[in-house]
Amino acid sequence: MKDLTKNKILDVAENHFSKNGYYKTPLDEIVKKSNISKGGIYFHFPSKEDLFLSVMDRLAKKLLSKIEKGNLSIDNPNERLVSSLKNLLNILSSQKKLAKLLITQTNNIRSFEKKRSEIFNKFSNVIEKNINESIKINEYPKVNSNLVSKIWIGTFNEIIFNWIFSNGKPPRDYFEELKIILITLPSKNSREYKNE
């Protein structure tokens, strides 16, 4: 029952935060839509900020789970990179409001920036792991995989930002170009270097 209540609060909060943002979502609205008292919400989440951070955590876990699930049956690490790229772009493209939560900066909430950094690091770690495995089988050049994974995250961030705030193309529309830039070209260069 306790988990059911907590999940109900998180569902309502995720919906409201993704529509209205942090500042324009009054806790009273979450109370009203969830049919759970303010005291009940505070029992699970000591503050609105804690609730928001929990929404972010849950969102990241959902996204990572979908990406990892999509990679389960793929043995080749380069193919896992392609799958990760495609899945992430598709997931974010289908959930614009939630994507906005991940990239929008929230002023004066230092813990949000810390949480966002933590979430981006989790995504970066998945990418880095697959790059390292590709390096081991000479499918990717010997590079600083941590830096390259951060470049991937920065690229996603810019594409999403442009999509949300400048009416750019949805992230999934960049898949083929990003696959070439982030995976195919480095892999091709690695194979050519190996054969010289």
Steps between C-alpha positions, in 0.01 A plus 500: 500500500784736591670447161167536321441838663856613429471399134166678467659819635795461262268442201301816573811703577676382183200603294482846659874571508535397136212727396566801718857476627614511859402854594158501336393175666346573839508212745130563563429399139680168553301452823174568315571276198642211702223505764771465763528745785788743522612313813492174303720653233740641759517156662657365180676817384614752765486789250391594150867492404534140624190407301643662187834322542320168548308561177832563324650182645206289394504649151871422460450143621219447248710633213810302597295184544352536150845558349658207685205274415544589132865394524451163674507284190782690325848352533704747295583815704488725192152371422406571864622858449276530194207349691560729800514804275184407311303405813595812690412730210167321445407504868581868542320588175183331619503681837575865433375629834705248692807572285456863594521405868840341441661798334331806646707678758319584818636814663589493867456126539853380533385148579325488161822575315672233707222251421508586131876448495453165676240395240717608208789304653286185506428537129862586435613184683289279273651666193854489642469130582404416142771723356759324718375161384519618137856620561594154633392334177658776287165625373551846646820705521694515824358821642410642836163320518387708797549820301330352192200391708472856636508628141205270425306642798582858402382427147169359628458798727547750214269311264226479764546864597470608136192280451320630808588868491561573131253268330782288361464147371419227754807311623413180308537692171874531568559127543670427166730804521591432862562134428752601233669768715504318834538135396566428131783749436696413816447128432607532137810696598586240761476214246703694242768576759509134604548387138789738424 
